[in-house]
Amino acid sequence: MISNPWVLTVFVVIILGMLLIDLGLVNKRSHEISNKEALRWTLLWIGLSMGFSILVWWQMGFSKFAEYQSAYWIEEALSVDNMFVFILVFKYFKLEGLRQHRVLFWGILGALLFRAIFIFSGIGLIKLTYLPVFELFGYHFDLEHGADHISGHFFRPNLILTVFGAFLLFTGIKSAFENNEEIEKDFNSSLGARMLRKVLPVTKNYHGDLFFIRRGAKSYATKLFLVLIVIETSDLIFAIDSIPAIFAIAPNDPLILYTSNIFAILGLRSMYFLLANSIDKFSKLHYGLAFILSFIGLKMIVAPFVHIDAIVSLIIVVGALILSVGFSMLTANRSE
């Protein structure tokens, strides 16, 4: 159930209006995105998100504001890794900036749909996977009557959240020790590319901005559409990390999760063009992301025993992000 329909209405109006302006009118035609234009749109999306968070505070209270901010900055932080994959995909398929715009245009629209499916189905699954009432080491929770009738210590284990937490903790620790150098990958044989070829034949070359062409009586997907599918499947794989991470912040509030996630995703296209030529300056960022994933995973595991306030999570997430970015820039300047 949506916790505040009025806030949801404002969100829908903002998003539809910005999609019409950003993706529909201003950037409908593919064109090279300059750093100045990318910075302008990045700051605009961040500003809109921060303004919306003030509305959340006014209508829903400071706790929901802190949850929104935590979920938003987690998604923004983890998006940097996703952008790095986008750069590798475009480089592999030799896709120049002009056509990159069109792929990201449709990729973002697909992300809006798939994130909604993941978040709302995930919340439904979480509600179905709370463990039955039992006592363990003095901890007890009465699921039938809810939190107002807790006897003893607060204890509400959830199978899915615990599994997600263990997965994020493992992923965070693993990524901290991984080599962050570029690795050549055969994106042409990735899962998305293989699935597309089972449905339609794919041309070897680009055909302008076209995703499909006809040769005689036969339809073909163009190479540009192949790149789009690879980008979409990469984003779905990326969501395996990011969506469970935000569930740790507000597992029962789809409004907070979806609005924060969508604001972060819609700012991703302009942020990509802003960072594409300077991604090497963030060489230490993966340590901050690894710490954030590990912290969120640990938070999900210990949640039945220890409650960590959303404002504490926000401070830790933003602090890790600032420190890792600052350290990256410091080391980059020293190496120049």
N, C-alpha and C positions, 0 to 999 in steps of 0.2 A: 504494500500500500504506500502511495506517495505521501510523505510526511507533511508537505506544505504545497498544496495545489497552486497558490498564488505565486510562490517562488518559481515553480515549474513553468507557469505561464510566462513570466518575465524571461526565463531562460530560453524558452522556445522562440519568443519574439526576437530576442537578441541574436540567437544562432541563425534563424531563417533570414533575418535582415542582413547579417554579416556575410552569410553564404551568397546572398543575392548580390551584395556589393563586391565582396572579395573574389569569389569564384565565378560569379555570373556576369558581372558587368566590367569591373576593372581588369580582371585577368582572364576573361573568356578566351581571348586569342593567345596562343602560345607565343611567348617572347622571353628574351633574356632578362633574368632578374638581377638587377644591380645590388651591390652591398647596401647602398643607401635605401633602396626600396625594401629590401629584405629586413633591414633594421627597423624601418618605419612600421612595417606590418607586424614584426615580432613584438615591438613595444606596445603596439595597439592591442594585440591579443592578450598580452600579459596584463595591460591596464584594464581591459574589459573583465578579465578573470578576477583581478583584485577588487574591482568595483562590485562584481557579482558577489564576492565573498563578504563584502560589507553588508550587502542586502541579506545574505544568509545570517549574519550576526544580528542584524536588526530584527528579522522575522523569526529566527529559530534559536538565538542565543549564542553565547561565546563558545560553548563546547562544540556546537555544530560548525561554527566558523573555524575552529582549530582543526576539526576533522577534515573539512573541505581543503584548507591550506595544506595539511599534511598529505592528503591524497593527490592534490595537484602537483606539489613539488616532487613527490615520489615519481609520478608519471613523467614529469619534465626531465628529471634526472636520468631515469632509465631510457628515455627517448634518445639520449645522446648515443647510446649503443646501437639503437635502431638506425639512426642516421648514418653511423659508420658502415652498417651493412648496406644501406641504400647507396652510399658512395662506391662501395665495392661492386655492387650490381651494375650500376651505370657505367663504371669503368670497364667491367668485364664485357658488356654488350656494346661498348663504344657509343653510348648515347650522350649526345651533346646537350648543353643547357636548354636549348630551345624546346626539344622534345621532352626533357626531364619535367618541365612545367606541366605538360599534358598528363604524363604518367602520375605525378603527384596529385594533380587535380582530381582524377578519378580514384586514385588510391585512398585519398582522405575520405571521399564519400563512401567507399566500401568499408573503411575503418569505423565510420559512424554506425553502420548497421551491425557489423560483427561485434563491436564493443557492447552495444545494447543487448545482443543475444547472450554474450558471455556474462555480463554483469547481472542481468535479471534472472537468467537460468541459474547462475552461481548462487545468488541469494536464495532462490527457491530450494536449491540442493542443500545449502547450509541449514535451512530451517528443518529439513527432513533428516538431518544426520546428527542431531544432538543425541548423546547417549542417554539411556534410561536412568531413572532415579537410582542412585546407589551411594553408599558411604565408603570412603577410603581414607584411612589415616585421619579420621575425624572430620573430613570434608563431606558436606551433604548439600544437595540442591533439589528442591521440589519442583520438577518441571510442570507438574499439573497446575500449580498455583502461581508460578512465576517468582520474580525477584522479591516481591513484597512479603513472601512467606518463606524466606530462607531460614533454616535452622543451622546453627553452627557457622562454619566458615563458608564464604562464597566459592562455589565450585560448579562450573557448568562446562564440562568437556564437550567438544564437537569433533567428530571424526575427520571431516573434510578440512577444517581449519588446522587441525594438528598435522595432517598429512601435508597440506600446503606449507605450513611452517617448517616442517622438516626438509621439504624440498627446497625452499628458499634459503634456509640455513646452509644446506649442502652446496647449493649453487653459488652463494656468496663466498663461502670458503674456497671453493674450487676456482672461481674466477679471480680471486686475489692472487693465486699462484700461476695463472695462465700467462703466456707470453702475449703481449698486446700488439705485436707487430702484424702487419698485413699478411694474410695467408691466401694464396691463390686458391679459389674454389671454382668448381665446375658448375656454375649456376645454370648452365644449359641442360644439365642432367638432374636438377633439383626436383623435389616432389611436385611442385606446381607446374614446372615445365613438362614433366612426364605425364601428368594428368591432362594437361591441355592437348598434348599430341595424341592422346587416346580418343579425344573428341573431335578435333579438327587438325588438318595438316597446317603447318606453319611455314610461312615464307622465310627465305634466307636473308632477305633485305628489308629495310624500312620502306614504307610507301607514304611519305609525308606524315600527316597526323592521323592517318587511317588505322583503325584497329582490325578491320576486315576488308577483304576484297573478293571479287568474283572473277574466276577465269573460266569462261564458258559456262557450264552448268554447275561448276563446283565452287564452293565457298572456302576461303582460306583465312586463317588468323595471321595477321602480320607479325613481324618481329617486335613491333612496338607493343602489341597486345601481350606477347610472350613476356616482355619485361614487366608489364603491369601485373600479370599473374604472379611472377616471381616476387615482386614487391609486396603484393597482397599476402601471399603465403608466408613471406618473411615477417610481416607484421603480425600474422596470426601466431607464429612461433614465438615472437617477442611478447605477445600478450600472455603467454604461459607464465612468464615471470611477473609482468606488471599487474595483471588483474588479481592474482592471489595476494600480491603485496598490498594493494589498496583494500582488500577485504579485511586485513588486519586493523584498519583504521575505523571503518564503519560497516561491519558485516551485515547489518540489518537495515541499512538506509540507502536504497537505490538512488534517491535524489542526490545525495551528497556524492556517491560514487560516480554516477553517470555524468553529472554536470562538471565535476572537476576533471574527469577523464576526457570529456569532449573538448573543453576549453584547452587542455594541454595538447590534444591531438590536432586541433584546428590551427594552433600556432606552430605545428611541426613543419609545415611546408616552407614558410618563410624562414624559420630557424635553420632549415637544411641549407638553403642558399646562403645564409649568413655564415654558417660554419664550414661549408664544404671546402673552402680554400684555407681554412685555418684549423682543421681538425687535429693537425700535428701539435698544436699548442696545448692540447688537453691530454697529453700522454699519461698523466698520473690520475686522471679522472676515474679510471676503472677501479682504482683502490677505494675511492669514495663510494662508488656504486656497489662494490663488493661488501663494504661495511654496511651500507644501507640495507641490502638484501639480507645480510646475516642478522642485523638488528631486528628487521621486520619478522624474519623467520623465528627468531628467538622469542619475540613478543607474542607471536601466535601460539607457540608451544606452551609458554608459561601463563598465558591469559587466564586459564581456569584458576590459577593460584595467585597470580600477581597482576593487579590492574595498573597499566601504565597510561596516564592521562594523555589525551590527544595533544595538548600543548607541549608536553615533554617529548612526544614523538616528533612533533613539528620542529622543535629546537634541535633535536639530534639529527634529523634528516637534513635540514637547511645548513646546520653547522658542518656536517660531513661534506656536503656539496660545496660550500664556500671554501673549506680548507683544501679539498682536493683540487679545485679549480685554481686557487691561489698558488698551491704548490706546483701545479703544472705550468702556470705562467712564469713563476720564479725560475724553475729549471730551464724553461724554454729560452728565457732572456739570457741566462748564463751561458747557454750553448751557442748563442748567436755571436 
